Amino acid sequence: MRNIFLVIALCVIAFFHAGAETESEARKLYESKDYMGAISLMQKELTTKGASPELYFDLGNVYYKAGNYGAAVLNYERALCLDPSMDQAANNLAVATDDVLRINESLTGDRSLDPVAAAPTALHSLSMMITSLGSNFWCVTSVILFILAVAAVIIYVFCKGVMIRKFGFFGGGIILVLSVIALIFSFMARADVLDGDKAVIMSREAHMRVAPSSASKEVAAPLANGTLVKRLEERKGEDGENWTLVYLNADYTGWLPSADIEKIAVPGFE
């Protein structure tokens, strides 16, 4: 039995040592500007160790340095899906999307490409605030509030003072309601992470069309690699290719080849 535990311990140590070596080698390649080599190692680590916000963040940085804004935006977004509180990923994503916006404006003659055409409503702003805190935050908050609600019930049952019993009864009820609300917020944040409708344009230039066919008329000027869009519908076109109806804003809604975009949802978490 002792030998079995020893073998398991050695396997665990070897696993983490190999992971550390891979990370160190990838960093050396990054610093020497061998971005493709660093990406290859990081992708391998992603396959062997699984998804993590840190790894997606590092991949985003390497892709950004390599000039692949689409892959950079995709990986920053995935890092934030797993850890919405990662400020570094949010800041780097803002820089990358600003670069993409400038490229798009040069392609479209300074035409507005803001994905939020109108000012967000109060409800939309509240939803963004809820999802930005992450599912884990709201889940932990719900558990803490539930424990406090149970404590309030115990006070109501075992204490004899009228005022204390009232506090236990009404306070416990209010806290329990807040616990349920926090749990609902947790599901909302989780659903945002699993949202398969958000996508990034990965091709160098994407030509949006009025119908799911390469022969149909283009909606407007092409969109650059790294543009964020919302997927609305997917179907097979008359040319046999898979097409996706996407939305950017009121001026940019149309069909793109499905191969030109990639869903932000983290693989394995859908």
Phi and psi in degrees as a GROMACS rama.xvg file:
@    title "Ramachandran Plot"
@    xaxis  label "Phi"
@    yaxis  label "Psi"
@TYPE xy
-62.2278  -38.4565  ARG-2
-64.5608  -35.9373  ASN-3
-63.1879  -46.7539  ILE-4
-62.4969  -36.5587  PHE-5
-64.757  -43.113  LEU-6
-62.3724  -43.4051  VAL-7
-62.5511  -44.222  ILE-8
-61.7336  -42.1046  ALA-9
-65.0207  -37.6071  LEU-10
-64.4005  -42.3568  CYS-11
-63.8175  -46.0411  VAL-12
-60.887  -44.1246  ILE-13
-62.1849  -38.1413  ALA-14
-62.6819  -49.4672  PHE-15
-70.2018  -33.1444  PHE-16
-65.8581  -42.3623  HIS-17
-63.6947  -39.5966  ALA-18
-63.6292  -41.1476  GLY-19
-65.0824  -40.2431  ALA-20
-63.5338  -42.0645  GLU-21
-61.8753  -44.118  THR-22
-63.5825  -41.9558  GLU-23
-64.2923  -42.5239  SER-24
-65.6893  -41.0035  GLU-25
-63.5308  -38.7542  ALA-26
-66.0134  -38.9996  ARG-27
-62.7013  -43.4753  LYS-28
-64.0799  -38.8783  LEU-29
-62.7875  -46.2183  TYR-30
-67.4171  -28.3881  GLU-31
-88.1423  7.10278  SER-32
67.3588  21.4438  LYS-33
-89.7242  74.7545  ASP-34
-66.746  -38.3314  TYR-35
-65.0306  -38.8094  MET-36
-65.0402  -41.6639  GLY-37
-64.557  -41.2998  ALA-38
-62.8732  -42.8803  ILE-39
-59.1794  -44.8593  SER-40
-66.3675  -41.3016  LEU-41
-67.1553  -38.3018  MET-42
-63.9062  -38.8588  GLN-43
-63.4032  -42.2928  LYS-44
-65.3382  -36.1041  GLU-45
-62.5147  -36.3667  LEU-46
-72.5841  -40.8795  THR-47
-82.9258  -40.4096  THR-48
-96.6951  -17.0394  LYS-49
92.4104  172.614  GLY-50
-70.8035  141.029  ALA-51
-150.81  146.977  SER-52
-61.2945  -35.3652  PRO-53
-64.5167  -41.9161  GLU-54
-68.6563  -42.0263  LEU-55
-63.869  -37.8483  TYR-56
-62.9478  -46.1404  PHE-57
-62.566  -40.8257  ASP-58
-62.1866  -41.2924  LEU-59
-58.9983  -42.344  GLY-60
-63.1012  -43.1594  ASN-61
-67.0907  -44.3793  VAL-62
-62.6725  -37.0707  TYR-63
-64.1595  -44.8012  TYR-64
-63.3997  -32.1169  LYS-65
-78.2344  -6.33086  ALA-66
85.4166  9.67812  GLY-67
-96.2301  86.3232  ASN-68
-67.1206  -32.371  TYR-69
-61.5037  -49.5664  GLY-70
-67.7943  -33.6942  ALA-71
-63.5825  -50.1193  ALA-72
-60.4137  -43.5433  VAL-73
-58.3257  -46.239  LEU-74
-74.0339  -34.7061  ASN-75
-63.3694  -42.3335  TYR-76
-62.9787  -41.133  GLU-77
-67.6614  -35.7948  ARG-78
-61.1289  -41.7331  ALA-79
-72.9214  -27.9122  LEU-80
-61.4531  -41.3014  CYS-81
-81.9619  -28.8996  LEU-82
-145.064  87.3954  ASP-83
-61.6106  -17.0805  PRO-84
-88.2065  2.66211  SER-85
-75.4376  93.789  MET-86
-62.8292  -36.8551  ASP-87
-61.0636  -41.9966  GLN-88
-65.5472  -40.9128  ALA-89
-64.0216  -41.5831  ALA-90
-66.6752  -44.8655  ASN-91
-67.6537  -34.6955  ASN-92
-62.6379  -41.4528  LEU-93
-61.5831  -40.6477  ALA-94
-64.4236  -45.8573  VAL-95
-63.9777  -44.0762  ALA-96
-68.0285  -30.9746  THR-97
-65.0501  -40.341  ASP-98
-62.7506  -43.3074  ASP-99
-63.8946  -40.1521  VAL-100
-61.4107  -42.111  LEU-101
-64.4334  -39.8647  ARG-102
-64.027  -44.1102  ILE-103
-62.4852  -41.0905  ASN-104
-66.3357  -31.8125  GLU-105
-71.0745  -31.8898  SER-106
-75.5875  -30.9679  LEU-107
-104.639  7.13265  THR-108
70.854  43.479  GLY-109
64.4418  20.9337  ASP-110
-71.1322  142.02  ARG-111
-62.6559  129.955  SER-112
-124.011  23.1988  LEU-113
-66.6263  121.26  ASP-114
-65.8871  -18.178  PRO-115
-107.098  93.371  VAL-116
-67.5845  -33.5457  ALA-117
-114.392  162.451  ALA-118
-63.2894  135.954  ALA-119
-64.9787  143.124  PRO-120
-74.8968  167.579  THR-121
-62.0705  -36.9383  ALA-122
-66.6061  -41.0096  LEU-123
-65.7892  -40.5186  HIS-124
-63.7829  -40.611  SER-125
-63.9213  -42.4449  LEU-126
-62.3316  -40.8421  SER-127
-64.2226  -39.3164  MET-128
-64.4537  -42.1457  MET-129
-63.2008  -49.2865  ILE-130
-70.6147  -27.6154  THR-131
-67.8362  -25.2643  SER-132
-78.7309  -18.7095  LEU-133
91.2014  153.51  GLY-134
-64.7555  -41.0447  SER-135
-62.2954  -40.8104  ASN-136
-58.5899  -48.5251  PHE-137
-70.5466  -32.69  TRP-138
-65.0371  -46.5197  CYS-139
-63.1093  -42.0863  VAL-140
-59.9172  -42.1158  THR-141
-62.1996  -42.9139  SER-142
-64.7195  -44.378  VAL-143
-61.1808  -44.4555  ILE-144
-64.6457  -37.2264  LEU-145
-64.1957  -41.5778  PHE-146
-61.7942  -41.7077  ILE-147
-63.9812  -37.0065  LEU-148
-64.8809  -41.1453  ALA-149
-63.2469  -40.2901  VAL-150
-62.6141  -39.0809  ALA-151
-65.5345  -37.4587  ALA-152
-64.3791  -41.7224  VAL-153
-61.1403  -41.7955  ILE-154
-60.2052  -43.2762  ILE-155
-63.5805  -39.4173  TYR-156
-75.6426  -40.9781  VAL-157
-102.472  -16.9798  PHE-158
-87.4981  150.437  CYS-159
-102.544  -22.5289  LYS-160
-64.8856  135.255  GLY-161
-62.0468  -47.017  VAL-162
-64.6793  -39.8827  MET-163
-66.671  -39.4617  ILE-164
-64.871  -39.8094  ARG-165
-62.7706  -42.4751  LYS-166
-61.5213  -43.2506  PHE-167
-63.1871  -41.1354  GLY-168
-70.7719  -56.7992  PHE-169
-73.2974  -39.7735  PHE-170
-63.3365  -41.7829  GLY-171
-62.5601  -39.8693  GLY-172
-64.4245  -44.1128  GLY-173
-64.9243  -43.8889  ILE-174
-65.0767  -37.618  ILE-175
-63.7265  -40.753  LEU-176
-62.9805  -43.1654  VAL-177
-62.5067  -35.7138  LEU-178
-63.6094  -43.0291  SER-179
-64.537  -41.0846  VAL-180
-62.4068  -42.9479  ILE-181
-62.8891  -36.9238  ALA-182
-65.4961  -40.2016  LEU-183
-62.4221  -42.8749  ILE-184
-61.2573  -36.3502  PHE-185
-62.0899  -43.3831  SER-186
-65.9306  -36.4263  PHE-187
-63.6849  -45.0711  MET-188
-65.075  -38.4669  ALA-189
-65.2195  -40.9285  ARG-190
-63.9472  -33.5526  ALA-191
-65.8932  -38.5502  ASP-192
-64.2648  -38.5855  VAL-193
-87.1966  1.7568  LEU-194
-61.2685  114.411  ASP-195
-88.672  5.61769  GLY-196
-86.5463  -22.8473  ASP-197
-82.6783  136.006  LYS-198
-146.84  166.155  ALA-199
-124.679  136.811  VAL-200
-73.0769  123.882  ILE-201
-104.806  -19.4573  MET-202
-76.1774  159.547  SER-203
-60.1046  -44.6803  ARG-204
-141.292  129.946  GLU-205
-109.098  125.809  ALA-206
-100.524  107.4  HIS-207
-77.8797  137.277  MET-208
-125.878  159.882  ARG-209
-75.9238  -18.9451  VAL-210
-140.605  158.7  ALA-211
-75.0466  68.4766  PRO-212
-160.318  140.151  SER-213
-69.5882  -14.2483  SER-214
-88.7217  -9.52905  ALA-215
-79.5705  166.472  SER-216
-69.6986  143.48  LYS-217
-74.7903  142.703  GLU-218
-68.7376  -48.1799  VAL-219
-161.733  -159.584  ALA-220
-63.9433  155.991  ALA-221
-65.4692  156.655  PRO-222
-105.577  145.548  LEU-223
-83.3762  158.622  ALA-224
-54.8632  127.5  ASN-225
103.551  -4.6513  GLY-226
-69.9845  133.245  THR-227
-87.9508  132.716  LEU-228
-136.384  168.715  VAL-229
-114.031  128.154  LYS-230
-79.4802  131.563  ARG-231
-110.08  -39.0162  LEU-232
-160.235  151.877  GLU-233
-132.886  137.979  GLU-234
-156.072  164.16  ARG-235
-89.8974  128.604  LYS-236
-82.3026  174.502  GLY-237
-64.85  -22.3783  GLU-238
-84.0213  1.31282  ASP-239
88.8507  -8.74509  GLY-240
-83.5858  155.648  GLU-241
-84.4532  131.664  ASN-242
-122.885  151.096  TRP-243
-127.295  129.577  THR-244
-81.1619  122.265  LEU-245
-123.484  158.195  VAL-246
-125.922  128.419  TYR-247
-110.625  -54.2809  LEU-248
-156.236  -171.2  ASN-249
-59.8435  -30.2069  ALA-250
-86.6043  -22.999  ASP-251
-120.306  82.591  TYR-252
-132.142  122.64  THR-253
-176.631  -170.062  GLY-254
-100.122  136.884  TRP-255
-126.311  148.044  LEU-256
-57.5297  132.477  PRO-257
-58.0345  -27.879  SER-258
-69.2668  -16.4071  ALA-259
-82.5492  -11.4335  ASP-260
-127.325  161.577  ILE-261
-138.662  135.123  GLU-262
-65.1725  143.219  LYS-263
-76.3523  -30.9864  ILE-264
-46.2904  131.18  ALA-265
-67.436  125.287  VAL-266
-56.1336  134.586  PRO-267
91.6445  -12.8217  GLY-268
-112.201  7.0735  PHE-269
